[in-house]
């Protein structure tokens, strides 16, 4: 088995869509690695898991599942036996019985982190200014403009439901810790990576390295693929 025999399924986090993975996809494609971005509705945790499963059903062979931010919780809920490894990119990884909100709010927020609250429709949007100040402060202005324009709001129903037994208890995991993250505290990322016994890669990147440091993210994914091949 070679790296081209392992498929990669990418799950975006809150306030993003599949386009946020564009540069990671092209980096992997350059090496002949098939990568597919799952469109998560962000309407409820169950809806997101179902959407991710539908994408997995469209992909053949062994899979490395990658989650950014909130999607770290979603990828751990997938039960497909074809998923052979998990990759967390500045992600949240609640344990059984915990909610996403439990781990997200475990540490005090960064001074530049936005205040988040549902709107009149019950959805949480990221303030436009927060994309430059906290979500992707290392991004180019044109990337920030796109991130803000395509953002997908998240429902509280995604982050207030206790999760089941996470797959990271049974599968090898890799974790890219974003040391300059202003959305998810780096200390939280380190503690989650430690308790899952993940292979840790720690770098001075912001909350959205899938946009601002895609080559680095692609390299962590390739590490996971190599781990699957050698297992």
C-alpha positions in Angstrom: 0.0 0.0 0.0 1.3 3.5 -0.9 0.2 7.0 0.2 -2.0 7.1 -3.0 -4.1 4.2 -1.6 -5.2 6.2 1.5 -7.9 8.8 1.1 -8.2 11.9 3.3 -11.5 13.3 4.4 -11.4 16.9 5.8 -14.0 18.4 8.1 -14.2 22.1 8.6 -15.0 23.9 11.9 -17.4 26.5 12.9 -17.6 29.8 10.9 -16.0 28.1 7.9 -16.9 25.8 5.0 -15.1 23.3 2.8 -13.3 26.1 0.9 -11.1 26.7 3.9 -9.3 23.4 3.0 -8.4 24.6 -0.5 -4.6 24.9 -0.1 -4.3 21.7 1.9 -6.2 19.9 -0.8 -4.0 21.2 -3.6 -0.9 20.3 -1.5 -2.0 16.8 -1.1 -3.2 16.5 -4.7 0.3 17.4 -5.9 1.4 14.1 -4.4 -1.4 12.1 -5.8 -3.3 11.9 -2.5 -7.1 12.0 -2.8 -8.7 14.5 -0.4 -12.4 15.4 0.0 -13.9 18.2 2.1 -17.1 17.2 3.9 -19.8 19.9 3.9 -21.0 20.2 7.5 -24.3 22.0 8.0 -23.4 23.1 11.6 -27.1 22.8 12.5 -26.6 20.1 15.2 -23.9 17.7 16.3 -25.9 14.8 15.0 -26.5 16.5 11.7 -22.7 17.1 11.3 -21.8 13.5 12.1 -24.4 12.3 9.6 -23.0 14.7 6.9 -19.5 13.5 7.6 -20.6 9.9 7.3 -22.3 10.6 4.0 -19.0 12.0 2.6 -17.1 8.9 4.0 -19.5 6.7 2.1 -18.4 8.4 -1.1 -14.7 7.7 -0.6 -13.0 4.3 -1.2 -10.4 2.5 0.8 -8.7 3.3 4.1 -9.3 6.8 5.4 -7.4 9.4 7.4 -10.0 11.7 8.9 -9.0 15.3 9.6 -10.9 17.8 11.7 -10.2 21.5 12.2 -11.4 23.3 15.4 -15.0 22.2 16.3 -14.8 19.3 13.8 -12.4 17.6 16.1 -15.4 16.5 18.1 -17.2 15.4 14.9 -14.5 13.2 13.5 -14.2 11.3 16.8 -17.9 10.2 16.5 -17.5 8.4 13.2 -17.7 4.7 13.5 -16.6 3.5 10.0 -14.0 0.7 10.3 -12.3 2.2 7.2 -11.2 5.2 9.3 -7.6 4.3 10.3 -6.3 7.5 11.8 -7.4 10.9 13.1 -5.7 14.2 12.6 -6.6 17.2 14.8 -5.7 20.7 13.6 -6.1 23.3 16.4 -9.1 21.2 17.2 -11.4 20.4 20.1 -11.6 16.8 21.4 -14.1 16.3 24.2 -14.1 13.0 26.0 -17.1 10.8 26.5 -19.8 12.7 28.3 -18.2 16.1 27.7 -19.6 18.7 25.4 -17.7 20.9 22.9 -18.6 23.9 25.0 -17.0 22.2 28.1 -13.6 22.0 26.5 -13.9 25.3 24.5 -14.5 27.3 27.6 -12.0 25.4 29.9 -9.4 28.1 29.8 -10.0 31.9 30.0 -10.5 33.4 26.6 -7.7 35.3 24.8 -8.1 39.1 25.1 -8.8 39.3 21.4 -11.3 36.5 21.3 -14.8 37.6 20.3 -17.9 37.5 22.5 -20.2 34.8 21.1 -23.9 34.7 21.4 -26.8 33.4 19.3 -28.7 35.9 17.0 -32.4 36.3 16.6 -32.5 33.0 14.6 -30.6 31.1 17.3 -27.4 30.9 15.3 -23.9 32.0 16.4 -22.0 34.1 13.8 -18.5 35.3 14.2 -18.2 39.1 14.1 -16.5 40.1 10.8 -13.7 41.9 12.7 -12.8 38.7 14.6 -11.5 37.0 11.4 -8.6 39.4 11.4 -8.1 39.7 15.2 -8.6 36.1 16.4 -9.7 33.6 13.8 -6.9 34.0 11.3 -4.7 36.9 12.4 -1.8 35.6 10.3 -3.8 35.5 7.1 -3.5 37.8 4.1 -6.2 40.5 3.8 -7.7 38.8 0.8 -8.0 35.5 2.6 -9.6 37.2 5.6 -12.1 38.7 3.2 -13.0 35.3 1.8 -13.2 33.7 5.2 -15.6 36.3 6.4 -17.7 36.2 3.3 -18.2 32.4 3.2 -18.6 31.8 7.0 -21.2 29.4 8.1 -22.9 30.0 11.5 -23.0 27.3 14.1 -26.0 26.3 16.2 -25.7 25.9 20.0 -27.1 22.4 19.3 -23.6 21.5 18.0 -21.7 22.4 21.1 -24.1 21.5 24.0 -24.6 17.8 23.4 -22.4 15.3 25.4 -20.4 13.2 23.0 -20.1 9.4 22.9 -16.9 7.3 23.3 -14.4 9.1 21.0 -12.6 7.1 18.4 -9.3 8.6 19.5 -9.4 6.0 22.3 -9.1 3.3 19.7 -7.2 4.9 16.8 -3.8 6.6 16.3 -4.1 10.3 16.4 -2.0 13.3 15.3 -2.5 16.8 16.8 -1.2 20.1 15.4 -1.2 22.5 18.3 -1.5 26.1 17.2 0.6 28.0 19.7 -0.7 31.4 18.6 -4.4 30.3 18.6 -6.7 33.1 19.9 -9.9 31.0 19.6 -9.0 27.7 21.3 -6.4 28.1 24.1 -3.1 26.4 23.3 -3.1 25.0 26.9 -6.5 23.3 26.1 -5.0 21.9 22.9 -2.0 20.5 24.7 -4.1 18.8 27.4 -6.4 17.2 24.9 -3.5 16.0 22.8 -1.9 14.5 25.9 -4.9 12.6 27.0 -5.4 11.0 23.6 -1.7 10.1 23.4 -1.5 11.9 20.1 1.6 12.4 18.0 2.1 16.1 18.7 3.3 18.8 16.3 3.4 22.2 17.9 4.0 25.3 15.8 3.6 29.1 16.2 0.6 29.3 13.9 -2.9 30.9 14.4 -6.2 29.2 14.8 -6.6 28.6 11.0 -3.3 27.0 9.8 -5.3 25.2 7.1 -5.3 28.7 5.4 -2.2 30.3 6.8 0.2 27.3 7.0 -1.3 24.7 4.6 2.1 23.0 3.8 2.5 22.4 7.5 -1.0 20.9 7.8 -0.4 18.7 4.8 2.8 17.4 6.3 1.0 16.3 9.5 -1.6 14.6 7.3 1.2 12.8 5.4 2.7 11.7 8.7 -0.7 10.1 9.6 -0.9 8.5 6.2 2.5 7.0 6.6 1.5 5.7 10.0 -1.5 3.9 8.4 0.6 2.4 5.7 3.2 1.1 8.2 0.6 -0.3 10.7 
